[in-house]
Amino acid sequence: MRSNGTIVFLYCDIRTIHQWLAGDKTRPLVQRNQGNKLDDLYHERMAAYLDTALVINATGKSVSRIAEEIQVLCINNHYPGHPADK
């Protein structure tokens, strides 16, 4: 994934993901992988997601708080696109 640019993985616990996706008819993959199957998919993909440059725990955080954390990580790690590059 890193070869495509800077990636930020917004980690969230599986219980919260279940709550967010409950009844969401716009996600066919989720509709086919209910319950334990969704959990299995989550755990199967986790290693690849954690192999990203930046990981933020988004569980229980507002969008604005997550955005602030992304900005701080980019500045502290000097990722392209942060204000110091301008």
PyMOL Python script that loads the backbone (N, CA, C, O; Angstrom):
from pymol import cmd

cmd.read_pdbstr("""\
ATOM      1  N   MET A   1       0.820  -1.209   0.000  1.00  0.00           N
ATOM      2  CA  MET A   1       0.000   0.000   0.000  1.00  0.00           C
ATOM      3  C   MET A   1       0.856   1.262   0.000  1.00  0.00           C
ATOM      4  O   MET A   1       0.462   2.264  -0.597  1.00  0.00           O
ATOM      5  N   ARG A   2       2.000   1.238   0.645  1.00  0.00           N
ATOM      6  CA  ARG A   2       2.829   2.438   0.750  1.00  0.00           C
ATOM      7  C   ARG A   2       3.326   2.939  -0.592  1.00  0.00           C
ATOM      8  O   ARG A   2       3.583   4.133  -0.745  1.00  0.00           O
ATOM      9  N   SER A   3       3.468   2.062  -1.560  1.00  0.00           N
ATOM     10  CA  SER A   3       3.991   2.482  -2.855  1.00  0.00           C
ATOM     11  C   SER A   3       3.059   3.463  -3.564  1.00  0.00           C
ATOM     12  O   SER A   3       3.468   4.135  -4.511  1.00  0.00           O
ATOM     13  N   ASN A   4       1.822   3.547  -3.114  1.00  0.00           N
ATOM     14  CA  ASN A   4       0.847   4.450  -3.722  1.00  0.00           C
ATOM     15  C   ASN A   4       0.810   5.824  -3.069  1.00  0.00           C
ATOM     16  O   ASN A   4       0.031   6.680  -3.489  1.00  0.00           O
ATOM     17  N   GLY A   5       1.641   6.055  -2.043  1.00  0.00           N
ATOM     18  CA  GLY A   5       1.660   7.349  -1.370  1.00  0.00           C
ATOM     19  C   GLY A   5       1.474   7.194   0.120  1.00  0.00           C
ATOM     20  O   GLY A   5       1.500   6.081   0.645  1.00  0.00           O
ATOM     21  N   THR A   6       1.284   8.309   0.803  1.00  0.00           N
ATOM     22  CA  THR A   6       1.084   8.296   2.249  1.00  0.00           C
ATOM     23  C   THR A   6      -0.312   7.792   2.561  1.00  0.00           C
ATOM     24  O   THR A   6      -1.304   8.259   2.001  1.00  0.00           O
ATOM     25  N   ILE A   7      -0.363   6.846   3.450  1.00  0.00           N
ATOM     26  CA  ILE A   7      -1.640   6.247   3.841  1.00  0.00           C
ATOM     27  C   ILE A   7      -1.829   6.436   5.334  1.00  0.00           C
ATOM     28  O   ILE A   7      -0.905   6.227   6.120  1.00  0.00           O
ATOM     29  N   VAL A   8      -3.019   6.828   5.714  1.00  0.00           N
ATOM     30  CA  VAL A   8      -3.378   6.931   7.120  1.00  0.00           C
ATOM     31  C   VAL A   8      -4.454   5.884   7.376  1.00  0.00           C
ATOM     32  O   VAL A   8      -5.519   5.910   6.759  1.00  0.00           O
ATOM     33  N   PHE A   9      -4.169   4.969   8.285  1.00  0.00           N
ATOM     34  CA  PHE A   9      -5.144   3.948   8.665  1.00  0.00           C
ATOM     35  C   PHE A   9      -5.860   4.424   9.911  1.00  0.00           C
ATOM     36  O   PHE A   9      -5.239   4.661  10.947  1.00  0.00           O
ATOM     37  N   LEU A  10      -7.166   4.563   9.804  1.00  0.00           N
ATOM     38  CA  LEU A  10      -7.987   4.942  10.942  1.00  0.00           C
ATOM     39  C   LEU A  10      -8.482   3.668  11.607  1.00  0.00           C
ATOM     40  O   LEU A  10      -9.496   3.089  11.217  1.00  0.00           O
ATOM     41  N   TYR A  11      -7.736   3.249  12.624  1.00  0.00           N
ATOM     42  CA  TYR A  11      -8.109   2.038  13.352  1.00  0.00           C
ATOM     43  C   TYR A  11      -9.376   2.289  14.141  1.00  0.00           C
ATOM     44  O   TYR A  11      -9.576   3.373  14.690  1.00  0.00           O
ATOM     45  N   CYS A  12     -10.226   1.287  14.195  1.00  0.00           N
ATOM     46  CA  CYS A  12     -11.434   1.346  15.011  1.00  0.00           C
ATOM     47  C   CYS A  12     -11.756  -0.061  15.471  1.00  0.00           C
ATOM     48  O   CYS A  12     -11.585  -1.017  14.714  1.00  0.00           O
ATOM     49  N   ASP A  13     -12.221  -0.200  16.703  1.00  0.00           N
ATOM     50  CA  ASP A  13     -12.514  -1.543  17.184  1.00  0.00           C
ATOM     51  C   ASP A  13     -13.711  -2.135  16.434  1.00  0.00           C
ATOM     52  O   ASP A  13     -14.569  -1.409  15.931  1.00  0.00           O
ATOM     53  N   ILE A  14     -13.746  -3.446  16.374  1.00  0.00           N
ATOM     54  CA  ILE A  14     -14.749  -4.158  15.573  1.00  0.00           C
ATOM     55  C   ILE A  14     -16.173  -3.907  16.070  1.00  0.00           C
ATOM     56  O   ILE A  14     -17.105  -3.889  15.266  1.00  0.00           O
ATOM     57  N   ARG A  15     -16.357  -3.717  17.359  1.00  0.00           N
ATOM     58  CA  ARG A  15     -17.714  -3.450  17.882  1.00  0.00           C
ATOM     59  C   ARG A  15     -18.258  -2.140  17.303  1.00  0.00           C
ATOM     60  O   ARG A  15     -19.423  -2.060  16.913  1.00  0.00           O
ATOM     61  N   THR A  16     -17.413  -1.131  17.254  1.00  0.00           N
ATOM     62  CA  THR A  16     -17.838   0.151  16.702  1.00  0.00           C
ATOM     63  C   THR A  16     -18.157   0.020  15.222  1.00  0.00           C
ATOM     64  O   THR A  16     -19.132   0.599  14.742  1.00  0.00           O
ATOM     65  N   ILE A  17     -17.346  -0.732  14.502  1.00  0.00           N
ATOM     66  CA  ILE A  17     -17.597  -0.948  13.079  1.00  0.00           C
ATOM     67  C   ILE A  17     -18.938  -1.635  12.878  1.00  0.00           C
ATOM     68  O   ILE A  17     -19.696  -1.263  11.982  1.00  0.00           O
ATOM     69  N   HIS A  18     -19.241  -2.633  13.702  1.00  0.00           N
ATOM     70  CA  HIS A  18     -20.549  -3.296  13.623  1.00  0.00           C
ATOM     71  C   HIS A  18     -21.674  -2.280  13.827  1.00  0.00           C
ATOM     72  O   HIS A  18     -22.681  -2.308  13.119  1.00  0.00           O
ATOM     73  N   GLN A  19     -21.495  -1.381  14.803  1.00  0.00           N
ATOM     74  CA  GLN A  19     -22.521  -0.365  15.067  1.00  0.00           C
ATOM     75  C   GLN A  19     -22.682   0.568  13.875  1.00  0.00           C
ATOM     76  O   GLN A  19     -23.805   0.878  13.480  1.00  0.00           O
ATOM     77  N   TRP A  20     -21.571   1.018  13.298  1.00  0.00           N
ATOM     78  CA  TRP A  20     -21.626   1.939  12.152  1.00  0.00           C
ATOM     79  C   TRP A  20     -22.313   1.307  10.954  1.00  0.00           C
ATOM     80  O   TRP A  20     -23.068   1.968  10.241  1.00  0.00           O
ATOM     81  N   LEU A  21     -22.049   0.023  10.736  1.00  0.00           N
ATOM     82  CA  LEU A  21     -22.520  -0.626   9.520  1.00  0.00           C
ATOM     83  C   LEU A  21     -23.869  -1.319   9.664  1.00  0.00           C
ATOM     84  O   LEU A  21     -24.419  -1.809   8.678  1.00  0.00           O
ATOM     85  N   ALA A  22     -24.400  -1.365  10.860  1.00  0.00           N
ATOM     86  CA  ALA A  22     -25.684  -2.030  11.084  1.00  0.00           C
ATOM     87  C   ALA A  22     -26.756  -1.425  10.179  1.00  0.00           C
ATOM     88  O   ALA A  22     -27.052  -0.233  10.263  1.00  0.00           O
ATOM     89  N   GLY A  23     -27.319  -2.239   9.334  1.00  0.00           N
ATOM     90  CA  GLY A  23     -28.395  -1.799   8.457  1.00  0.00           C
ATOM     91  C   GLY A  23     -27.943  -1.024   7.231  1.00  0.00           C
ATOM     92  O   GLY A  23     -28.783  -0.551   6.465  1.00  0.00           O
ATOM     93  N   ASP A  24     -26.639  -0.880   7.023  1.00  0.00           N
ATOM     94  CA  ASP A  24     -26.137  -0.144   5.859  1.00  0.00           C
ATOM     95  C   ASP A  24     -26.290  -1.005   4.616  1.00  0.00           C
ATOM     96  O   ASP A  24     -25.591  -2.006   4.457  1.00  0.00           O
ATOM     97  N   LYS A  25     -27.193  -0.620   3.749  1.00  0.00           N
ATOM     98  CA  LYS A  25     -27.476  -1.389   2.527  1.00  0.00           C
ATOM     99  C   LYS A  25     -26.572  -0.990   1.364  1.00  0.00           C
ATOM    100  O   LYS A  25     -26.677  -1.558   0.277  1.00  0.00           O
ATOM    101  N   THR A  26     -25.681  -0.015   1.583  1.00  0.00           N
ATOM    102  CA  THR A  26     -24.809   0.455   0.507  1.00  0.00           C
ATOM    103  C   THR A  26     -23.477  -0.287   0.461  1.00  0.00           C
ATOM    104  O   THR A  26     -22.636   0.024  -0.381  1.00  0.00           O
ATOM    105  N   ARG A  27     -23.269  -1.247   1.335  1.00  0.00           N
ATOM    106  CA  ARG A  27     -22.010  -1.981   1.387  1.00  0.00           C
ATOM    107  C   ARG A  27     -22.264  -3.470   1.153  1.00  0.00           C
ATOM    108  O   ARG A  27     -22.465  -4.227   2.103  1.00  0.00           O
ATOM    109  N   PRO A  28     -22.255  -3.882  -0.103  1.00  0.00           N
ATOM    110  CA  PRO A  28     -22.564  -5.284  -0.428  1.00  0.00           C
ATOM    111  C   PRO A  28     -21.648  -6.286   0.265  1.00  0.00           C
ATOM    112  O   PRO A  28     -22.105  -7.348   0.690  1.00  0.00           O
ATOM    113  N   LEU A  29     -20.364  -5.963   0.384  1.00  0.00           N
ATOM    114  CA  LEU A  29     -19.446  -6.888   1.043  1.00  0.00           C
ATOM    115  C   LEU A  29     -19.852  -7.123   2.491  1.00  0.00           C
ATOM    116  O   LEU A  29     -19.790  -8.248   2.986  1.00  0.00           O
ATOM    117  N   VAL A  30     -20.265  -6.060   3.163  1.00  0.00           N
ATOM    118  CA  VAL A  30     -20.704  -6.177   4.547  1.00  0.00           C
ATOM    119  C   VAL A  30     -21.991  -6.988   4.624  1.00  0.00           C
ATOM    120  O   VAL A  30     -22.164  -7.799   5.534  1.00  0.00           O
ATOM    121  N   GLN A  31     -22.889  -6.773   3.675  1.00  0.00           N
ATOM    122  CA  GLN A  31     -24.147  -7.506   3.677  1.00  0.00           C
ATOM    123  C   GLN A  31     -23.924  -9.012   3.531  1.00  0.00           C
ATOM    124  O   GLN A  31     -24.669  -9.813   4.094  1.00  0.00           O
ATOM    125  N   ARG A  32     -22.899  -9.388   2.775  1.00  0.00           N
ATOM    126  CA  ARG A  32     -22.597 -10.811   2.587  1.00  0.00           C
ATOM    127  C   ARG A  32     -21.789 -11.395   3.742  1.00  0.00           C
ATOM    128  O   ARG A  32     -21.747 -12.614   3.908  1.00  0.00           O
ATOM    129  N   ASN A  33     -21.151 -10.547   4.538  1.00  0.00           N
ATOM    130  CA  ASN A  33     -20.258 -11.015   5.598  1.00  0.00           C
ATOM    131  C   ASN A  33     -20.724 -10.553   6.969  1.00  0.00           C
ATOM    132  O   ASN A  33     -20.004  -9.846   7.673  1.00  0.00           O
ATOM    133  N   GLN A  34     -21.908 -10.950   7.336  1.00  0.00           N
ATOM    134  CA  GLN A  34     -22.475 -10.555   8.615  1.00  0.00           C
ATOM    135  C   GLN A  34     -21.846 -11.337   9.764  1.00  0.00           C
ATOM    136  O   GLN A  34     -21.292 -12.418   9.565  1.00  0.00           O
ATOM    137  N   GLY A  35     -21.939 -10.774  10.973  1.00  0.00           N
ATOM    138  CA  GLY A  35     -21.528 -11.457  12.186  1.00  0.00           C
ATOM    139  C   GLY A  35     -20.075 -11.885  12.192  1.00  0.00           C
ATOM    140  O   GLY A  35     -19.169 -11.084  11.960  1.00  0.00           O
ATOM    141  N   ASN A  36     -19.870 -13.179  12.464  1.00  0.00           N
ATOM    142  CA  ASN A  36     -18.508 -13.703  12.591  1.00  0.00           C
ATOM    143  C   ASN A  36     -17.713 -13.569  11.306  1.00  0.00           C
ATOM    144  O   ASN A  36     -16.493 -13.410  11.353  1.00  0.00           O
ATOM    145  N   LYS A  37     -18.375 -13.629  10.160  1.00  0.00           N
ATOM    146  CA  LYS A  37     -17.659 -13.484   8.893  1.00  0.00           C
ATOM    147  C   LYS A  37     -17.054 -12.086   8.762  1.00  0.00           C
ATOM    148  O   LYS A  37     -15.944 -11.937   8.251  1.00  0.00           O
ATOM    149  N   LEU A  38     -17.767 -11.078   9.215  1.00  0.00           N
ATOM    150  CA  LEU A  38     -17.234  -9.719   9.196  1.00  0.00           C
ATOM    151  C   LEU A  38     -16.039  -9.627  10.146  1.00  0.00           C
ATOM    152  O   LEU A  38     -15.036  -8.990   9.824  1.00  0.00           O
ATOM    153  N   ASP A  39     -16.146 -10.253  11.301  1.00  0.00           N
ATOM    154  CA  ASP A  39     -15.029 -10.278  12.250  1.00  0.00           C
ATOM    155  C   ASP A  39     -13.808 -10.948  11.635  1.00  0.00           C
ATOM    156  O   ASP A  39     -12.688 -10.458  11.780  1.00  0.00           O
ATOM    157  N   ASP A  40     -14.020 -12.060  10.953  1.00  0.00           N
ATOM    158  CA  ASP A  40     -12.910 -12.771  10.309  1.00  0.00           C
ATOM    159  C   ASP A  40     -12.238 -11.898   9.261  1.00  0.00           C
ATOM    160  O   ASP A  40     -11.010 -11.860   9.182  1.00  0.00           O
ATOM    161  N   LEU A  41     -13.025 -11.198   8.459  1.00  0.00           N
ATOM    162  CA  LEU A  41     -12.496 -10.311   7.423  1.00  0.00           C
ATOM    163  C   LEU A  41     -11.684  -9.184   8.062  1.00  0.00           C
ATOM    164  O   LEU A  41     -10.610  -8.835   7.572  1.00  0.00           O
ATOM    165  N   TYR A  42     -12.186  -8.631   9.129  1.00  0.00           N
ATOM    166  CA  TYR A  42     -11.502  -7.568   9.873  1.00  0.00           C
ATOM    167  C   TYR A  42     -10.130  -8.044  10.336  1.00  0.00           C
ATOM    168  O   TYR A  42      -9.126  -7.365  10.119  1.00  0.00           O
ATOM    169  N   HIS A  43     -10.089  -9.205  10.972  1.00  0.00           N
ATOM    170  CA  HIS A  43      -8.826  -9.733  11.496  1.00  0.00           C
ATOM    171  C   HIS A  43      -7.882 -10.160  10.372  1.00  0.00           C
ATOM    172  O   HIS A  43      -6.666 -10.017  10.497  1.00  0.00           O
ATOM    173  N   GLU A  44      -8.423 -10.670   9.302  1.00  0.00           N
ATOM    174  CA  GLU A  44      -7.617 -11.086   8.151  1.00  0.00           C
ATOM    175  C   GLU A  44      -6.897  -9.893   7.517  1.00  0.00           C
ATOM    176  O   GLU A  44      -5.748 -10.013   7.094  1.00  0.00           O
ATOM    177  N   ARG A  45      -7.563  -8.764   7.454  1.00  0.00           N
ATOM    178  CA  ARG A  45      -7.003  -7.584   6.791  1.00  0.00           C
ATOM    179  C   ARG A  45      -6.168  -6.704   7.727  1.00  0.00           C
ATOM    180  O   ARG A  45      -5.424  -5.844   7.255  1.00  0.00           O
ATOM    181  N   MET A  46      -6.276  -6.902   9.017  1.00  0.00           N
ATOM    182  CA  MET A  46      -5.638  -6.009   9.980  1.00  0.00           C
ATOM    183  C   MET A  46      -4.131  -5.886   9.775  1.00  0.00           C
ATOM    184  O   MET A  46      -3.609  -4.774   9.851  1.00  0.00           O
ATOM    185  N   ALA A  47      -3.419  -6.962   9.522  1.00  0.00           N
ATOM    186  CA  ALA A  47      -1.961  -6.903   9.349  1.00  0.00           C
ATOM    187  C   ALA A  47      -1.591  -5.972   8.195  1.00  0.00           C
ATOM    188  O   ALA A  47      -0.653  -5.184   8.310  1.00  0.00           O
ATOM    189  N   ALA A  48      -2.317  -6.061   7.091  1.00  0.00           N
ATOM    190  CA  ALA A  48      -2.038  -5.188   5.948  1.00  0.00           C
ATOM    191  C   ALA A  48      -2.338  -3.732   6.296  1.00  0.00           C
ATOM    192  O   ALA A  48      -1.595  -2.833   5.902  1.00  0.00           O
ATOM    193  N   TYR A  49      -3.411  -3.500   7.022  1.00  0.00           N
ATOM    194  CA  TYR A  49      -3.761  -2.138   7.392  1.00  0.00           C
ATOM    195  C   TYR A  49      -2.731  -1.543   8.353  1.00  0.00           C
ATOM    196  O   TYR A  49      -2.391  -0.364   8.248  1.00  0.00           O
ATOM    197  N   LEU A  50      -2.239  -2.347   9.279  1.00  0.00           N
ATOM    198  CA  LEU A  50      -1.266  -1.858  10.249  1.00  0.00           C
ATOM    199  C   LEU A  50       0.109  -1.629   9.628  1.00  0.00           C
ATOM    200  O   LEU A  50       0.972  -0.997  10.238  1.00  0.00           O
ATOM    201  N   ASP A  51       0.311  -2.138   8.423  1.00  0.00           N
ATOM    202  CA  ASP A  51       1.571  -1.949   7.714  1.00  0.00           C
ATOM    203  C   ASP A  51       1.572  -0.627   6.947  1.00  0.00           C
ATOM    204  O   ASP A  51       2.240  -0.496   5.921  1.00  0.00           O
ATOM    205  N   THR A  52       0.834   0.332   7.443  1.00  0.00           N
ATOM    206  CA  THR A  52       0.776   1.648   6.811  1.00  0.00           C
ATOM    207  C   THR A  52       1.746   2.585   7.515  1.00  0.00           C
ATOM    208  O   THR A  52       2.263   2.260   8.583  1.00  0.00           O
ATOM    209  N   ALA A  53       1.989   3.724   6.929  1.00  0.00           N
ATOM    210  CA  ALA A  53       2.918   4.682   7.510  1.00  0.00           C
ATOM    211  C   ALA A  53       2.356   5.327   8.775  1.00  0.00           C
ATOM    212  O   ALA A  53       3.092   5.545   9.737  1.00  0.00           O
ATOM    213  N   LEU A  54       1.073   5.630   8.780  1.00  0.00           N
ATOM    214  CA  LEU A  54       0.451   6.321   9.910  1.00  0.00           C
ATOM    215  C   LEU A  54      -0.781   5.566  10.383  1.00  0.00           C
ATOM    216  O   LEU A  54      -1.628   5.178   9.579  1.00  0.00           O
ATOM    217  N   VAL A  55      -0.878   5.360  11.686  1.00  0.00           N
ATOM    218  CA  VAL A  55      -2.041   4.687  12.263  1.00  0.00           C
ATOM    219  C   VAL A  55      -2.607   5.579  13.357  1.00  0.00           C
ATOM    220  O   VAL A  55      -1.885   6.037  14.242  1.00  0.00           O
ATOM    221  N   ILE A  56      -3.908   5.816  13.282  1.00  0.00           N
ATOM    222  CA  ILE A  56      -4.599   6.611  14.293  1.00  0.00           C
ATOM    223  C   ILE A  56      -5.756   5.789  14.831  1.00  0.00           C
ATOM    224  O   ILE A  56      -6.530   5.214  14.067  1.00  0.00           O
ATOM    225  N   ASN A  57      -5.869   5.738  16.148  1.00  0.00           N
ATOM    226  CA  ASN A  57      -7.009   5.075  16.760  1.00  0.00           C
ATOM    227  C   ASN A  57      -8.179   6.041  16.711  1.00  0.00           C
ATOM    228  O   ASN A  57      -8.189   7.047  17.421  1.00  0.00           O
ATOM    229  N   ALA A  58      -9.161   5.741  15.880  1.00  0.00           N
ATOM    230  CA  ALA A  58     -10.305   6.622  15.670  1.00  0.00           C
ATOM    231  C   ALA A  58     -11.502   6.252  16.543  1.00  0.00           C
ATOM    232  O   ALA A  58     -12.533   6.922  16.494  1.00  0.00           O
ATOM    233  N   THR A  59     -11.375   5.208  17.328  1.00  0.00           N
ATOM    234  CA  THR A  59     -12.490   4.745  18.152  1.00  0.00           C
ATOM    235  C   THR A  59     -12.948   5.848  19.099  1.00  0.00           C
ATOM    236  O   THR A  59     -12.177   6.338  19.925  1.00  0.00           O
ATOM    237  N   GLY A  60     -14.208   6.227  18.964  1.00  0.00           N
ATOM    238  CA  GLY A  60     -14.816   7.202  19.866  1.00  0.00           C
ATOM    239  C   GLY A  60     -14.386   8.646  19.656  1.00  0.00           C
ATOM    240  O   GLY A  60     -14.691   9.497  20.491  1.00  0.00           O
ATOM    241  N   LYS A  61     -13.690   8.946  18.572  1.00  0.00           N
ATOM    242  CA  LYS A  61     -13.215  10.306  18.339  1.00  0.00           C
ATOM    243  C   LYS A  61     -14.053  11.002  17.270  1.00  0.00           C
ATOM    244  O   LYS A  61     -14.609  10.364  16.375  1.00  0.00           O
ATOM    245  N   SER A  62     -14.128  12.314  17.388  1.00  0.00           N
ATOM    246  CA  SER A  62     -14.846  13.108  16.385  1.00  0.00           C
ATOM    247  C   SER A  62     -13.986  13.237  15.133  1.00  0.00           C
ATOM    248  O   SER A  62     -12.776  13.013  15.166  1.00  0.00           O
ATOM    249  N   VAL A  63     -14.631  13.602  14.033  1.00  0.00           N
ATOM    250  CA  VAL A  63     -13.916  13.812  12.779  1.00  0.00           C
ATOM    251  C   VAL A  63     -12.875  14.912  12.950  1.00  0.00           C
ATOM    252  O   VAL A  63     -11.756  14.782  12.455  1.00  0.00           O
ATOM    253  N   SER A  64     -13.225  15.991  13.642  1.00  0.00           N
ATOM    254  CA  SER A  64     -12.271  17.090  13.811  1.00  0.00           C
ATOM    255  C   SER A  64     -11.062  16.664  14.640  1.00  0.00           C
ATOM    256  O   SER A  64      -9.941  17.085  14.359  1.00  0.00           O
ATOM    257  N   ARG A  65     -11.280  15.834  15.653  1.00  0.00           N
ATOM    258  CA  ARG A  65     -10.157  15.348  16.467  1.00  0.00           C
ATOM    259  C   ARG A  65      -9.236  14.450  15.630  1.00  0.00           C
ATOM    260  O   ARG A  65      -8.013  14.542  15.732  1.00  0.00           O
ATOM    261  N   ILE A  66      -9.822  13.600  14.819  1.00  0.00           N
ATOM    262  CA  ILE A  66      -9.031  12.721  13.947  1.00  0.00           C
ATOM    263  C   ILE A  66      -8.228  13.555  12.953  1.00  0.00           C
ATOM    264  O   ILE A  66      -7.055  13.271  12.713  1.00  0.00           O
ATOM    265  N   ALA A  67      -8.843  14.571  12.379  1.00  0.00           N
ATOM    266  CA  ALA A  67      -8.148  15.452  11.427  1.00  0.00           C
ATOM    267  C   ALA A  67      -6.964  16.145  12.096  1.00  0.00           C
ATOM    268  O   ALA A  67      -5.895  16.263  11.496  1.00  0.00           O
ATOM    269  N   GLU A  68      -7.146  16.601  13.329  1.00  0.00           N
ATOM    270  CA  GLU A  68      -6.048  17.223  14.073  1.00  0.00           C
ATOM    271  C   GLU A  68      -4.897  16.240  14.269  1.00  0.00           C
ATOM    272  O   GLU A  68      -3.733  16.606  14.101  1.00  0.00           O
ATOM    273  N   GLU A  69      -5.214  15.006  14.622  1.00  0.00           N
ATOM    274  CA  GLU A  69      -4.178  14.001  14.844  1.00  0.00           C
ATOM    275  C   GLU A  69      -3.429  13.681  13.555  1.00  0.00           C
ATOM    276  O   GLU A  69      -2.214  13.481  13.573  1.00  0.00           O
ATOM    277  N   ILE A  70      -4.146  13.635  12.444  1.00  0.00           N
ATOM    278  CA  ILE A  70      -3.487  13.394  11.153  1.00  0.00           C
ATOM    279  C   ILE A  70      -2.526  14.537  10.848  1.00  0.00           C
ATOM    280  O   ILE A  70      -1.395  14.299  10.422  1.00  0.00           O
ATOM    281  N   GLN A  71      -2.956  15.748  11.058  1.00  0.00           N
ATOM    282  CA  GLN A  71      -2.103  16.904  10.787  1.00  0.00           C
ATOM    283  C   GLN A  71      -0.846  16.863  11.646  1.00  0.00           C
ATOM    284  O   GLN A  71       0.253  17.094  11.142  1.00  0.00           O
ATOM    285  N   VAL A  72      -0.991  16.576  12.926  1.00  0.00           N
ATOM    286  CA  VAL A  72       0.162  16.512  13.825  1.00  0.00           C
ATOM    287  C   VAL A  72       1.127  15.410  13.389  1.00  0.00           C
ATOM    288  O   VAL A  72       2.339  15.624  13.364  1.00  0.00           O
ATOM    289  N   LEU A  73       0.605  14.244  13.049  1.00  0.00           N
ATOM    290  CA  LEU A  73       1.473  13.155  12.595  1.00  0.00           C
ATOM    291  C   LEU A  73       2.224  13.525  11.325  1.00  0.00           C
ATOM    292  O   LEU A  73       3.412  13.227  11.198  1.00  0.00           O
ATOM    293  N   CYS A  74       1.551  14.162  10.397  1.00  0.00           N
ATOM    294  CA  CYS A  74       2.205  14.567   9.145  1.00  0.00           C
ATOM    295  C   CYS A  74       3.299  15.590   9.403  1.00  0.00           C
ATOM    296  O   CYS A  74       4.377  15.506   8.816  1.00  0.00           O
ATOM    297  N   ILE A  75       3.037  16.538  10.260  1.00  0.00           N
ATOM    298  CA  ILE A  75       4.037  17.558  10.569  1.00  0.00           C
ATOM    299  C   ILE A  75       5.224  16.925  11.298  1.00  0.00           C
ATOM    300  O   ILE A  75       6.376  17.181  10.948  1.00  0.00           O
ATOM    301  N   ASN A  76       4.947  16.108  12.298  1.00  0.00           N
ATOM    302  CA  ASN A  76       6.020  15.496  13.085  1.00  0.00           C
ATOM    303  C   ASN A  76       6.863  14.522  12.275  1.00  0.00           C
ATOM    304  O   ASN A  76       8.047  14.344  12.563  1.00  0.00           O
ATOM    305  N   ASN A  77       6.277  13.896  11.275  1.00  0.00           N
ATOM    306  CA  ASN A  77       6.991  12.906  10.466  1.00  0.00           C
ATOM    307  C   ASN A  77       7.413  13.462   9.115  1.00  0.00           C
ATOM    308  O   ASN A  77       7.961  12.729   8.291  1.00  0.00           O
ATOM    309  N   HIS A  78       7.166  14.750   8.872  1.00  0.00           N
ATOM    310  CA  HIS A  78       7.522  15.458   7.650  1.00  0.00           C
ATOM    311  C   HIS A  78       7.049  14.716   6.400  1.00  0.00           C
ATOM    312  O   HIS A  78       7.843  14.379   5.522  1.00  0.00           O
ATOM    313  N   TYR A  79       5.746  14.472   6.339  1.00  0.00           N
ATOM    314  CA  TYR A  79       5.142  13.870   5.168  1.00  0.00           C
ATOM    315  C   TYR A  79       4.816  14.957   4.156  1.00  0.00           C
ATOM    316  O   TYR A  79       4.428  16.061   4.539  1.00  0.00           O
ATOM    317  N   PRO A  80       4.966  14.663   2.879  1.00  0.00           N
ATOM    318  CA  PRO A  80       4.660  15.669   1.850  1.00  0.00           C
ATOM    319  C   PRO A  80       3.245  16.216   1.991  1.00  0.00           C
ATOM    320  O   PRO A  80       2.303  15.480   2.284  1.00  0.00           O
ATOM    321  N   GLY A  81       3.119  17.492   1.782  1.00  0.00           N
ATOM    322  CA  GLY A  81       1.809  18.111   1.813  1.00  0.00           C
ATOM    323  C   GLY A  81       1.528  18.855   3.096  1.00  0.00           C
ATOM    324  O   GLY A  81       0.528  19.566   3.189  1.00  0.00           O
ATOM    325  N   HIS A  82       2.394  18.707   4.098  1.00  0.00           N
ATOM    326  CA  HIS A  82       2.125  19.452   5.326  1.00  0.00           C
ATOM    327  C   HIS A  82       2.636  20.875   5.181  1.00  0.00           C
ATOM    328  O   HIS A  82       3.412  21.143   4.263  1.00  0.00           O
ATOM    329  N   PRO A  83       2.237  21.795   6.045  1.00  0.00           N
ATOM    330  CA  PRO A  83       2.547  23.208   5.872  1.00  0.00           C
ATOM    331  C   PRO A  83       4.037  23.534   5.741  1.00  0.00           C
ATOM    332  O   PRO A  83       4.373  24.521   5.087  1.00  0.00           O
ATOM    333  N   ALA A  84       4.925  22.765   6.322  1.00  0.00           N
ATOM    334  CA  ALA A  84       6.362  23.057   6.242  1.00  0.00           C
ATOM    335  C   ALA A  84       6.899  22.900   4.813  1.00  0.00           C
ATOM    336  O   ALA A  84       7.986  23.389   4.506  1.00  0.00           O
ATOM    337  N   ASP A  85       6.159  22.235   3.954  1.00  0.00           N
ATOM    338  CA  ASP A  85       6.587  22.042   2.557  1.00  0.00           C
ATOM    339  C   ASP A  85       6.266  23.239   1.683  1.00  0.00           C
ATOM    340  O   ASP A  85       6.690  23.279   0.528  1.00  0.00           O
ATOM    341  N   LYS A  86       5.540  24.205   2.190  1.00  0.00           N
ATOM    342  CA  LYS A  86       5.093  25.334   1.377  1.00  0.00           C
ATOM    343  C   LYS A  86       6.009  26.521   1.527  1.00  0.00           C
ATOM    344  O   LYS A  86       5.777  27.560   0.910  1.00  0.00           O
TER     345      LYS A  86
END
""", "prot")
cmd.dss("prot")
cmd.show_as("cartoon", "prot")
cmd.util.cbc("prot")
cmd.orient("prot")
